Amino acid sequence: QAIQAINGYSNMSAEEFTNMVFQKIDVNKDGELSLEEFINGVEKDEDLMELITKSFDLSNVLKAIQSG
């Protein structure tokens, strides 16, 4: 709910917000997210990247994960 409020998504429930994000990045539609699928999904979706960046500074974490 805090992430929603920070990013202006307060007009939907936490479950609706989570489902929206999940649907955007569950590329293979198997109902599960691997770490790789999550990272790729967020990197490819400009809105999600901005949303996460505004909520948390994950840039260093993503770089560390990508570099192994």
mmCIF file of the N, C-alpha and C atoms, coordinates in Angstrom:
data_MODEL
# 
_entry.id   MODEL 
# 
loop_
_atom_site.group_PDB 
_atom_site.id 
_atom_site.type_symbol 
_atom_site.label_atom_id 
_atom_site.label_alt_id 
_atom_site.label_comp_id 
_atom_site.label_asym_id 
_atom_site.label_entity_id 
_atom_site.label_seq_id 
_atom_site.pdbx_PDB_ins_code 
_atom_site.Cartn_x 
_atom_site.Cartn_y 
_atom_site.Cartn_z 
_atom_site.occupancy 
_atom_site.B_iso_or_equiv 
_atom_site.pdbx_formal_charge 
_atom_site.auth_seq_id 
_atom_site.auth_comp_id 
_atom_site.auth_asym_id 
_atom_site.auth_atom_id 
_atom_site.pdbx_PDB_model_num 
ATOM 1   N N  . GLN A 1 1  ? 0.812  -1.185  0.000   1.00 0.00 ? 1  GLN A N  1 
ATOM 2   C CA . GLN A 1 1  ? 0.000  0.000   0.000   1.00 0.00 ? 1  GLN A CA 1 
ATOM 3   C C  . GLN A 1 1  ? 0.863  1.260   0.000   1.00 0.00 ? 1  GLN A C  1 
ATOM 4   N N  . ALA A 1 2  ? 1.995  1.193   0.703   1.00 0.00 ? 2  ALA A N  1 
ATOM 5   C CA . ALA A 1 2  ? 2.898  2.345   0.734   1.00 0.00 ? 2  ALA A CA 1 
ATOM 6   C C  . ALA A 1 2  ? 3.460  2.620   -0.656  1.00 0.00 ? 2  ALA A C  1 
ATOM 7   N N  . ILE A 1 3  ? 3.849  1.567   -1.377  1.00 0.00 ? 3  ILE A N  1 
ATOM 8   C CA . ILE A 1 3  ? 4.367  1.739   -2.735  1.00 0.00 ? 3  ILE A CA 1 
ATOM 9   C C  . ILE A 1 3  ? 3.285  2.344   -3.624  1.00 0.00 ? 3  ILE A C  1 
ATOM 10  N N  . GLN A 1 4  ? 2.058  1.882   -3.469  1.00 0.00 ? 4  GLN A N  1 
ATOM 11  C CA . GLN A 1 4  ? 0.956  2.432   -4.245  1.00 0.00 ? 4  GLN A CA 1 
ATOM 12  C C  . GLN A 1 4  ? 0.796  3.924   -3.973  1.00 0.00 ? 4  GLN A C  1 
ATOM 13  N N  . ALA A 1 5  ? 0.815  4.304   -2.712  1.00 0.00 ? 5  ALA A N  1 
ATOM 14  C CA . ALA A 1 5  ? 0.620  5.706   -2.339  1.00 0.00 ? 5  ALA A CA 1 
ATOM 15  C C  . ALA A 1 5  ? 1.742  6.580   -2.883  1.00 0.00 ? 5  ALA A C  1 
ATOM 16  N N  . ILE A 1 6  ? 2.975  6.112   -2.796  1.00 0.00 ? 6  ILE A N  1 
ATOM 17  C CA . ILE A 1 6  ? 4.129  6.863   -3.281  1.00 0.00 ? 6  ILE A CA 1 
ATOM 18  C C  . ILE A 1 6  ? 4.014  7.114   -4.782  1.00 0.00 ? 6  ILE A C  1 
ATOM 19  N N  . ASN A 1 7  ? 3.474  6.147   -5.494  1.00 0.00 ? 7  ASN A N  1 
ATOM 20  C CA . ASN A 1 7  ? 3.460  6.208   -6.951  1.00 0.00 ? 7  ASN A CA 1 
ATOM 21  C C  . ASN A 1 7  ? 2.102  6.536   -7.562  1.00 0.00 ? 7  ASN A C  1 
ATOM 22  N N  . GLY A 1 8  ? 1.146  6.924   -6.731  1.00 0.00 ? 8  GLY A N  1 
ATOM 23  C CA . GLY A 1 8  ? -0.134 7.376   -7.254  1.00 0.00 ? 8  GLY A CA 1 
ATOM 24  C C  . GLY A 1 8  ? -1.083 6.289   -7.698  1.00 0.00 ? 8  GLY A C  1 
ATOM 25  N N  . TYR A 1 9  ? -0.957 5.095   -7.164  1.00 0.00 ? 9  TYR A N  1 
ATOM 26  C CA . TYR A 1 9  ? -1.862 4.004   -7.517  1.00 0.00 ? 9  TYR A CA 1 
ATOM 27  C C  . TYR A 1 9  ? -2.834 3.704   -6.373  1.00 0.00 ? 9  TYR A C  1 
ATOM 28  N N  . SER A 1 10 ? -3.222 4.715   -5.641  1.00 0.00 ? 10 SER A N  1 
ATOM 29  C CA . SER A 1 10 ? -4.071 4.501   -4.469  1.00 0.00 ? 10 SER A CA 1 
ATOM 30  C C  . SER A 1 10 ? -5.525 4.204   -4.830  1.00 0.00 ? 10 SER A C  1 
ATOM 31  N N  . ASN A 1 11 ? -5.883 4.280   -6.106  1.00 0.00 ? 11 ASN A N  1 
ATOM 32  C CA . ASN A 1 11 ? -7.264 4.029   -6.521  1.00 0.00 ? 11 ASN A CA 1 
ATOM 33  C C  . ASN A 1 11 ? -7.562 2.544   -6.720  1.00 0.00 ? 11 ASN A C  1 
ATOM 34  N N  . MET A 1 12 ? -6.617 1.662   -6.500  1.00 0.00 ? 12 MET A N  1 
ATOM 35  C CA . MET A 1 12 ? -6.856 0.226   -6.622  1.00 0.00 ? 12 MET A CA 1 
ATOM 36  C C  . MET A 1 12 ? -6.396 -0.474  -5.355  1.00 0.00 ? 12 MET A C  1 
ATOM 37  N N  . SER A 1 13 ? -6.954 -1.651  -5.114  1.00 0.00 ? 13 SER A N  1 
ATOM 38  C CA . SER A 1 13 ? -6.584 -2.399  -3.916  1.00 0.00 ? 13 SER A CA 1 
ATOM 39  C C  . SER A 1 13 ? -5.152 -2.917  -4.051  1.00 0.00 ? 13 SER A C  1 
ATOM 40  N N  . ALA A 1 14 ? -4.567 -3.291  -2.926  1.00 0.00 ? 14 ALA A N  1 
ATOM 41  C CA . ALA A 1 14 ? -3.205 -3.844  -2.944  1.00 0.00 ? 14 ALA A CA 1 
ATOM 42  C C  . ALA A 1 14 ? -3.163 -5.097  -3.819  1.00 0.00 ? 14 ALA A C  1 
ATOM 43  N N  . GLU A 1 15 ? -4.215 -5.901  -3.757  1.00 0.00 ? 15 GLU A N  1 
ATOM 44  C CA . GLU A 1 15 ? -4.263 -7.117  -4.573  1.00 0.00 ? 15 GLU A CA 1 
ATOM 45  C C  . GLU A 1 15 ? -4.336 -6.790  -6.063  1.00 0.00 ? 15 GLU A C  1 
ATOM 46  N N  . GLU A 1 16 ? -5.151 -5.807  -6.424  1.00 0.00 ? 16 GLU A N  1 
ATOM 47  C CA . GLU A 1 16 ? -5.250 -5.392  -7.824  1.00 0.00 ? 16 GLU A CA 1 
ATOM 48  C C  . GLU A 1 16 ? -3.915 -4.845  -8.323  1.00 0.00 ? 16 GLU A C  1 
ATOM 49  N N  . PHE A 1 17 ? -3.260 -4.061  -7.498  1.00 0.00 ? 17 PHE A N  1 
ATOM 50  C CA . PHE A 1 17 ? -1.957 -3.492  -7.853  1.00 0.00 ? 17 PHE A CA 1 
ATOM 51  C C  . PHE A 1 17 ? -0.924 -4.606  -8.062  1.00 0.00 ? 17 PHE A C  1 
ATOM 52  N N  . THR A 1 18 ? -0.888 -5.547  -7.126  1.00 0.00 ? 18 THR A N  1 
ATOM 53  C CA . THR A 1 18 ? 0.045  -6.672  -7.230  1.00 0.00 ? 18 THR A CA 1 
ATOM 54  C C  . THR A 1 18 ? -0.224 -7.486  -8.477  1.00 0.00 ? 18 THR A C  1 
ATOM 55  N N  . ASN A 1 19 ? -1.499 -7.762  -8.757  1.00 0.00 ? 19 ASN A N  1 
ATOM 56  C CA . ASN A 1 19 ? -1.855 -8.524  -9.955  1.00 0.00 ? 19 ASN A CA 1 
ATOM 57  C C  . ASN A 1 19 ? -1.446 -7.798  -11.228 1.00 0.00 ? 19 ASN A C  1 
ATOM 58  N N  . MET A 1 20 ? -1.616 -6.463  -11.258 1.00 0.00 ? 20 MET A N  1 
ATOM 59  C CA . MET A 1 20 ? -1.230 -5.678  -12.427 1.00 0.00 ? 20 MET A CA 1 
ATOM 60  C C  . MET A 1 20 ? 0.276  -5.809  -12.678 1.00 0.00 ? 20 MET A C  1 
ATOM 61  N N  . VAL A 1 21 ? 1.063  -5.640  -11.622 1.00 0.00 ? 21 VAL A N  1 
ATOM 62  C CA . VAL A 1 21 ? 2.515  -5.746  -11.753 1.00 0.00 ? 21 VAL A CA 1 
ATOM 63  C C  . VAL A 1 21 ? 2.903  -7.155  -12.181 1.00 0.00 ? 21 VAL A C  1 
ATOM 64  N N  . PHE A 1 22 ? 2.317  -8.160  -11.541 1.00 0.00 ? 22 PHE A N  1 
ATOM 65  C CA . PHE A 1 22 ? 2.640  -9.552  -11.849 1.00 0.00 ? 22 PHE A CA 1 
ATOM 66  C C  . PHE A 1 22 ? 2.332  -9.876  -13.299 1.00 0.00 ? 22 PHE A C  1 
ATOM 67  N N  . GLN A 1 23 ? 1.180  -9.440  -13.785 1.00 0.00 ? 23 GLN A N  1 
ATOM 68  C CA . GLN A 1 23 ? 0.798  -9.715  -15.174 1.00 0.00 ? 23 GLN A CA 1 
ATOM 69  C C  . GLN A 1 23 ? 1.758  -9.080  -16.166 1.00 0.00 ? 23 GLN A C  1 
ATOM 70  N N  . LYS A 1 24 ? 2.312  -7.926  -15.818 1.00 0.00 ? 24 LYS A N  1 
ATOM 71  C CA . LYS A 1 24 ? 3.255  -7.255  -16.712 1.00 0.00 ? 24 LYS A CA 1 
ATOM 72  C C  . LYS A 1 24 ? 4.567  -8.018  -16.851 1.00 0.00 ? 24 LYS A C  1 
ATOM 73  N N  . ILE A 1 25 ? 5.006  -8.685  -15.791 1.00 0.00 ? 25 ILE A N  1 
ATOM 74  C CA . ILE A 1 25 ? 6.341  -9.283  -15.840 1.00 0.00 ? 25 ILE A CA 1 
ATOM 75  C C  . ILE A 1 25 ? 6.351  -10.807 -15.853 1.00 0.00 ? 25 ILE A C  1 
ATOM 76  N N  . ASP A 1 26 ? 5.190  -11.460 -15.736 1.00 0.00 ? 26 ASP A N  1 
ATOM 77  C CA . ASP A 1 26 ? 5.121  -12.916 -15.865 1.00 0.00 ? 26 ASP A CA 1 
ATOM 78  C C  . ASP A 1 26 ? 5.050  -13.253 -17.344 1.00 0.00 ? 26 ASP A C  1 
ATOM 79  N N  . VAL A 1 27 ? 6.175  -13.098 -18.012 1.00 0.00 ? 27 VAL A N  1 
ATOM 80  C CA . VAL A 1 27 ? 6.240  -13.174 -19.468 1.00 0.00 ? 27 VAL A CA 1 
ATOM 81  C C  . VAL A 1 27 ? 5.789  -14.534 -19.998 1.00 0.00 ? 27 VAL A C  1 
ATOM 82  N N  . ASN A 1 28 ? 6.194  -15.604 -19.349 1.00 0.00 ? 28 ASN A N  1 
ATOM 83  C CA . ASN A 1 28 ? 5.833  -16.929 -19.854 1.00 0.00 ? 28 ASN A CA 1 
ATOM 84  C C  . ASN A 1 28 ? 4.481  -17.413 -19.332 1.00 0.00 ? 28 ASN A C  1 
ATOM 85  N N  . LYS A 1 29 ? 3.801  -16.582 -18.553 1.00 0.00 ? 29 LYS A N  1 
ATOM 86  C CA . LYS A 1 29 ? 2.430  -16.837 -18.079 1.00 0.00 ? 29 LYS A CA 1 
ATOM 87  C C  . LYS A 1 29 ? 2.282  -18.166 -17.342 1.00 0.00 ? 29 LYS A C  1 
ATOM 88  N N  . ASP A 1 30 ? 3.309  -18.539 -16.563 1.00 0.00 ? 30 ASP A N  1 
ATOM 89  C CA . ASP A 1 30 ? 3.218  -19.784 -15.803 1.00 0.00 ? 30 ASP A CA 1 
ATOM 90  C C  . ASP A 1 30 ? 2.748  -19.570 -14.368 1.00 0.00 ? 30 ASP A C  1 
ATOM 91  N N  . GLY A 1 31 ? 2.437  -18.332 -14.008 1.00 0.00 ? 31 GLY A N  1 
ATOM 92  C CA . GLY A 1 31 ? 1.945  -18.039 -12.671 1.00 0.00 ? 31 GLY A CA 1 
ATOM 93  C C  . GLY A 1 31 ? 3.031  -17.948 -11.617 1.00 0.00 ? 31 GLY A C  1 
ATOM 94  N N  . GLU A 1 32 ? 4.281  -17.985 -12.049 1.00 0.00 ? 32 GLU A N  1 
ATOM 95  C CA . GLU A 1 32 ? 5.417  -17.895 -11.131 1.00 0.00 ? 32 GLU A CA 1 
ATOM 96  C C  . GLU A 1 32 ? 6.442  -16.926 -11.721 1.00 0.00 ? 32 GLU A C  1 
ATOM 97  N N  . LEU A 1 33 ? 7.214  -16.293 -10.832 1.00 0.00 ? 33 LEU A N  1 
ATOM 98  C CA . LEU A 1 33 ? 8.280  -15.404 -11.289 1.00 0.00 ? 33 LEU A CA 1 
ATOM 99  C C  . LEU A 1 33 ? 9.623  -15.901 -10.793 1.00 0.00 ? 33 LEU A C  1 
ATOM 100 N N  . SER A 1 34 ? 10.506 -16.176 -11.717 1.00 0.00 ? 34 SER A N  1 
ATOM 101 C CA . SER A 1 34 ? 11.886 -16.449 -11.343 1.00 0.00 ? 34 SER A CA 1 
ATOM 102 C C  . SER A 1 34 ? 12.570 -15.102 -11.151 1.00 0.00 ? 34 SER A C  1 
ATOM 103 N N  . LEU A 1 35 ? 13.705 -15.104 -10.508 1.00 0.00 ? 35 LEU A N  1 
ATOM 104 C CA . LEU A 1 35 ? 14.455 -13.867 -10.326 1.00 0.00 ? 35 LEU A CA 1 
ATOM 105 C C  . LEU A 1 35 ? 14.810 -13.277 -11.684 1.00 0.00 ? 35 LEU A C  1 
ATOM 106 N N  . GLU A 1 36 ? 15.235 -14.113 -12.606 1.00 0.00 ? 36 GLU A N  1 
ATOM 107 C CA . GLU A 1 36 ? 15.591 -13.643 -13.949 1.00 0.00 ? 36 GLU A CA 1 
ATOM 108 C C  . GLU A 1 36 ? 14.389 -13.028 -14.657 1.00 0.00 ? 36 GLU A C  1 
ATOM 109 N N  . GLU A 1 37 ? 13.222 -13.661 -14.548 1.00 0.00 ? 37 GLU A N  1 
ATOM 110 C CA . GLU A 1 37 ? 12.019 -13.146 -15.187 1.00 0.00 ? 37 GLU A CA 1 
ATOM 111 C C  . GLU A 1 37 ? 11.614 -11.801 -14.575 1.00 0.00 ? 37 GLU A C  1 
ATOM 112 N N  . PHE A 1 38 ? 11.758 -11.684 -13.254 1.00 0.00 ? 38 PHE A N  1 
ATOM 113 C CA . PHE A 1 38 ? 11.452 -10.435 -12.575 1.00 0.00 ? 38 PHE A CA 1 
ATOM 114 C C  . PHE A 1 38 ? 12.358 -9.315  -13.073 1.00 0.00 ? 38 PHE A C  1 
ATOM 115 N N  . ILE A 1 39 ? 13.657 -9.575  -13.086 1.00 0.00 ? 39 ILE A N  1 
ATOM 116 C CA . ILE A 1 39 ? 14.625 -8.555  -13.508 1.00 0.00 ? 39 ILE A CA 1 
ATOM 117 C C  . ILE A 1 39 ? 14.375 -8.152  -14.956 1.00 0.00 ? 39 ILE A C  1 
ATOM 118 N N  . ASN A 1 40 ? 14.232 -9.130  -15.833 1.00 0.00 ? 40 ASN A N  1 
ATOM 119 C CA . ASN A 1 40 ? 13.995 -8.830  -17.250 1.00 0.00 ? 40 ASN A CA 1 
ATOM 120 C C  . ASN A 1 40 ? 12.687 -8.072  -17.451 1.00 0.00 ? 40 ASN A C  1 
ATOM 121 N N  . GLY A 1 41 ? 11.653 -8.481  -16.732 1.00 0.00 ? 41 GLY A N  1 
ATOM 122 C CA . GLY A 1 41 ? 10.356 -7.831  -16.852 1.00 0.00 ? 41 GLY A CA 1 
ATOM 123 C C  . GLY A 1 41 ? 10.402 -6.382  -16.430 1.00 0.00 ? 41 GLY A C  1 
ATOM 124 N N  . VAL A 1 42 ? 11.064 -6.115  -15.324 1.00 0.00 ? 42 VAL A N  1 
ATOM 125 C CA . VAL A 1 42 ? 11.163 -4.750  -14.830 1.00 0.00 ? 42 VAL A CA 1 
ATOM 126 C C  . VAL A 1 42 ? 12.025 -3.899  -15.755 1.00 0.00 ? 42 VAL A C  1 
ATOM 127 N N  . GLU A 1 43 ? 13.125 -4.457  -16.236 1.00 0.00 ? 43 GLU A N  1 
ATOM 128 C CA . GLU A 1 43 ? 14.002 -3.700  -17.127 1.00 0.00 ? 43 GLU A CA 1 
ATOM 129 C C  . GLU A 1 43 ? 13.316 -3.333  -18.436 1.00 0.00 ? 43 GLU A C  1 
ATOM 130 N N  . LYS A 1 44 ? 12.424 -4.182  -18.919 1.00 0.00 ? 44 LYS A N  1 
ATOM 131 C CA . LYS A 1 44 ? 11.771 -3.953  -20.205 1.00 0.00 ? 44 LYS A CA 1 
ATOM 132 C C  . LYS A 1 44 ? 10.542 -3.058  -20.096 1.00 0.00 ? 44 LYS A C  1 
ATOM 133 N N  . ASP A 1 45 ? 10.041 -2.855  -18.895 1.00 0.00 ? 45 ASP A N  1 
ATOM 134 C CA . ASP A 1 45 ? 8.838  -2.039  -18.716 1.00 0.00 ? 45 ASP A CA 1 
ATOM 135 C C  . ASP A 1 45 ? 9.222  -0.717  -18.058 1.00 0.00 ? 45 ASP A C  1 
ATOM 136 N N  . GLU A 1 46 ? 9.220  0.340   -18.842 1.00 0.00 ? 46 GLU A N  1 
ATOM 137 C CA . GLU A 1 46 ? 9.678  1.645   -18.363 1.00 0.00 ? 46 GLU A CA 1 
ATOM 138 C C  . GLU A 1 46 ? 8.873  2.124   -17.147 1.00 0.00 ? 46 GLU A C  1 
ATOM 139 N N  . ASP A 1 47 ? 7.562  1.896   -17.171 1.00 0.00 ? 47 ASP A N  1 
ATOM 140 C CA . ASP A 1 47 ? 6.717  2.329   -16.058 1.00 0.00 ? 47 ASP A CA 1 
ATOM 141 C C  . ASP A 1 47 ? 7.054  1.587   -14.772 1.00 0.00 ? 47 ASP A C  1 
ATOM 142 N N  . LEU A 1 48 ? 7.251  0.274   -14.881 1.00 0.00 ? 48 LEU A N  1 
ATOM 143 C CA . LEU A 1 48 ? 7.615  -0.501  -13.687 1.00 0.00 ? 48 LEU A CA 1 
ATOM 144 C C  . LEU A 1 48 ? 8.989  -0.113  -13.163 1.00 0.00 ? 48 LEU A C  1 
ATOM 145 N N  . MET A 1 49 ? 9.922  0.116   -14.069 1.00 0.00 ? 49 MET A N  1 
ATOM 146 C CA . MET A 1 49 ? 11.263 0.520   -13.639 1.00 0.00 ? 49 MET A CA 1 
ATOM 147 C C  . MET A 1 49 ? 11.190 1.843   -12.881 1.00 0.00 ? 49 MET A C  1 
ATOM 148 N N  . GLU A 1 50 ? 10.425 2.776   -13.399 1.00 0.00 ? 50 GLU A N  1 
ATOM 149 C CA . GLU A 1 50 ? 10.273 4.065   -12.721 1.00 0.00 ? 50 GLU A CA 1 
ATOM 150 C C  . GLU A 1 50 ? 9.587  3.887   -11.370 1.00 0.00 ? 50 GLU A C  1 
ATOM 151 N N  . LEU A 1 51 ? 8.547  3.070   -11.343 1.00 0.00 ? 51 LEU A N  1 
ATOM 152 C CA . LEU A 1 51 ? 7.814  2.822   -10.108 1.00 0.00 ? 51 LEU A CA 1 
ATOM 153 C C  . LEU A 1 51 ? 8.724  2.247   -9.027  1.00 0.00 ? 51 LEU A C  1 
ATOM 154 N N  . ILE A 1 52 ? 9.506  1.267   -9.381  1.00 0.00 ? 52 ILE A N  1 
ATOM 155 C CA . ILE A 1 52 ? 10.406 0.637   -8.413  1.00 0.00 ? 52 ILE A CA 1 
ATOM 156 C C  . ILE A 1 52 ? 11.527 1.587   -8.022  1.00 0.00 ? 52 ILE A C  1 
ATOM 157 N N  . THR A 1 53 ? 12.045 2.317   -8.981  1.00 0.00 ? 53 THR A N  1 
ATOM 158 C CA . THR A 1 53 ? 13.120 3.265   -8.689  1.00 0.00 ? 53 THR A CA 1 
ATOM 159 C C  . THR A 1 53 ? 12.635 4.345   -7.729  1.00 0.00 ? 53 THR A C  1 
ATOM 160 N N  . LYS A 1 54 ? 11.405 4.818   -7.933  1.00 0.00 ? 54 LYS A N  1 
ATOM 161 C CA . LYS A 1 54 ? 10.856 5.824   -7.039  1.00 0.00 ? 54 LYS A CA 1 
ATOM 162 C C  . LYS A 1 54 ? 10.652 5.266   -5.634  1.00 0.00 ? 54 LYS A C  1 
ATOM 163 N N  . SER A 1 55 ? 10.314 3.999   -5.534  1.00 0.00 ? 55 SER A N  1 
ATOM 164 C CA . SER A 1 55 ? 10.020 3.387   -4.235  1.00 0.00 ? 55 SER A CA 1 
ATOM 165 C C  . SER A 1 55 ? 11.274 2.946   -3.500  1.00 0.00 ? 55 SER A C  1 
ATOM 166 N N  . PHE A 1 56 ? 12.192 2.380   -4.235  1.00 0.00 ? 56 PHE A N  1 
ATOM 167 C CA . PHE A 1 56 ? 13.429 1.841   -3.666  1.00 0.00 ? 56 PHE A CA 1 
ATOM 168 C C  . PHE A 1 56 ? 14.558 2.124   -4.636  1.00 0.00 ? 56 PHE A C  1 
ATOM 169 N N  . ASP A 1 57 ? 15.716 2.362   -4.127  1.00 0.00 ? 57 ASP A N  1 
ATOM 170 C CA . ASP A 1 57 ? 16.865 2.496   -5.014  1.00 0.00 ? 57 ASP A CA 1 
ATOM 171 C C  . ASP A 1 57 ? 17.452 1.113   -5.203  1.00 0.00 ? 57 ASP A C  1 
ATOM 172 N N  . LEU A 1 58 ? 17.005 0.430   -6.240  1.00 0.00 ? 58 LEU A N  1 
ATOM 173 C CA . LEU A 1 58 ? 17.440 -0.938  -6.507  1.00 0.00 ? 58 LEU A CA 1 
ATOM 174 C C  . LEU A 1 58 ? 18.520 -1.017  -7.577  1.00 0.00 ? 58 LEU A C  1 
ATOM 175 N N  . SER A 1 59 ? 18.981 0.117   -8.059  1.00 0.00 ? 59 SER A N  1 
ATOM 176 C CA . SER A 1 59 ? 19.928 0.091   -9.167  1.00 0.00 ? 59 SER A CA 1 
ATOM 177 C C  . SER A 1 59 ? 21.196 -0.682  -8.822  1.00 0.00 ? 59 SER A C  1 
ATOM 178 N N  . ASN A 1 60 ? 21.728 -0.462  -7.642  1.00 0.00 ? 60 ASN A N  1 
ATOM 179 C CA . ASN A 1 60 ? 22.945 -1.198  -7.266  1.00 0.00 ? 60 ASN A CA 1 
ATOM 180 C C  . ASN A 1 60 ? 22.666 -2.674  -7.053  1.00 0.00 ? 60 ASN A C  1 
ATOM 181 N N  . VAL A 1 61 ? 21.500 -3.013  -6.524  1.00 0.00 ? 61 VAL A N  1 
ATOM 182 C CA . VAL A 1 61 ? 21.133 -4.414  -6.324  1.00 0.00 ? 61 VAL A CA 1 
ATOM 183 C C  . VAL A 1 61 ? 20.999 -5.108  -7.669  1.00 0.00 ? 61 VAL A C  1 
ATOM 184 N N  . LEU A 1 62 ? 20.305 -4.477  -8.619  1.00 0.00 ? 62 LEU A N  1 
ATOM 185 C CA . LEU A 1 62 ? 20.140 -5.082  -9.942  1.00 0.00 ? 62 LEU A CA 1 
ATOM 186 C C  . LEU A 1 62 ? 21.481 -5.259  -10.652 1.00 0.00 ? 62 LEU A C  1 
ATOM 187 N N  . LYS A 1 63 ? 22.363 -4.269  -10.514 1.00 0.00 ? 63 LYS A N  1 
ATOM 188 C CA . LYS A 1 63 ? 23.692 -4.393  -11.132 1.00 0.00 ? 63 LYS A CA 1 
ATOM 189 C C  . LYS A 1 63 ? 24.469 -5.557  -10.526 1.00 0.00 ? 63 LYS A C  1 
ATOM 190 N N  . ALA A 1 64 ? 24.386 -5.717  -9.225  1.00 0.00 ? 64 ALA A N  1 
ATOM 191 C CA . ALA A 1 64 ? 25.108 -6.806  -8.550  1.00 0.00 ? 64 ALA A CA 1 
ATOM 192 C C  . ALA A 1 64 ? 24.548 -8.154  -8.986  1.00 0.00 ? 64 ALA A C  1 
ATOM 193 N N  . ILE A 1 65 ? 23.235 -8.254  -9.116  1.00 0.00 ? 65 ILE A N  1 
ATOM 194 C CA . ILE A 1 65 ? 22.617 -9.513  -9.551  1.00 0.00 ? 65 ILE A CA 1 
ATOM 195 C C  . ILE A 1 65 ? 23.013 -9.828  -10.987 1.00 0.00 ? 65 ILE A C  1 
ATOM 196 N N  . GLN A 1 66 ? 22.979 -8.832  -11.854 1.00 0.00 ? 66 GLN A N  1 
ATOM 197 C CA . GLN A 1 66 ? 23.318 -9.048  -13.255 1.00 0.00 ? 66 GLN A CA 1 
ATOM 198 C C  . GLN A 1 66 ? 24.764 -9.472  -13.437 1.00 0.00 ? 66 GLN A C  1 
ATOM 199 N N  . SER A 1 67 ? 25.647 -8.930  -12.624 1.00 0.00 ? 67 SER A N  1 
ATOM 200 C CA . SER A 1 67 ? 27.058 -9.264  -12.772 1.00 0.00 ? 67 SER A CA 1 
ATOM 201 C C  . SER A 1 67 ? 27.416 -10.580 -12.085 1.00 0.00 ? 67 SER A C  1 
ATOM 202 N N  . GLY A 1 68 ? 26.473 -11.159 -11.408 1.00 0.00 ? 68 GLY A N  1 
ATOM 203 C CA . GLY A 1 68 ? 26.678 -12.468 -10.797 1.00 0.00 ? 68 GLY A CA 1 
ATOM 204 C C  . GLY A 1 68 ? 27.219 -12.364 -9.427  1.00 0.00 ? 68 GLY A C  1 
# 
